[in-house]
Amino acid sequence: MTARALRFFLRRNAMLLLGASLVAFVSLAALLAPWIAPYDPNELHLDCILQAPCAQFPLGTDRLGRDVLSRLLWGGRISLWVGFVAVGISIAIGTLLGLVSGYFGGLVDEVVMRFVDVMLCFPAFFLILAVVAFLEPSLVNIMIVIGLTSWMGVARLVRAETLSLREREFVDAARLAGTPTWKVLARHILPNAMAPVTIAAILGIGGAILTESGLSFLGLGVQPPQASWGNMLMDGKSVIEDASWLSLFSGLAILITVLGYNLLGESLRDHFDPRLKR
């Protein structure tokens, strides 16, 4: 009976388990980079420039003789850090505006939603490019800019949840008891709106990593010699015919990470949203 239940669970949650496994693998590898990376990510091996994968360098070396595996592991820390911080900023802004807009309604709702509509008129990546072009390329600037330009979907999601929750009996009871507005929002509405927000955050991490990689590939993101998957792709572009491993492994790292977060987020959304259950 236990084996049958386990097989049923694995069959129904295969995508969830696969996504969680990929996320756990990438996160653990990045977290343990100082201990498992064979070399310093910026250490030069001038006698092994563009060395193909071998026993000494399992993923080869780049144009400066730096170990690709070590840079991949350390670059994962940067990419994941950007993803978490940028999504944290966007979730904080979107949640706050969504709560205020949905709870108070009227003119407040109209102003906030029209602002959201204006922001959505601009293609997100080109808006980020325009902002970054006027700033000094740095890790902090990238995280802030991505966070400040990706909160609109969260705001609309939280607003929709708040519009539904504010009509519930427990919210009416809290208001009738004289509970301050901020406590009603923080204790009664926000906790009940966290499930979709959490799913949006998980999906947003993959998007933020892709955005950072694109900016770094264009030279507007993380700056050398600091390793990131985006600038590793850029380094391999000019020698892709002679050293394809430079682009291959960094591209696979981005693919696996974004795929893991997307599978995890979509599986959780299917699980928690009754409208999507089949």
Beta strands, then each sheet from edge to edge (+ up, - down):
end
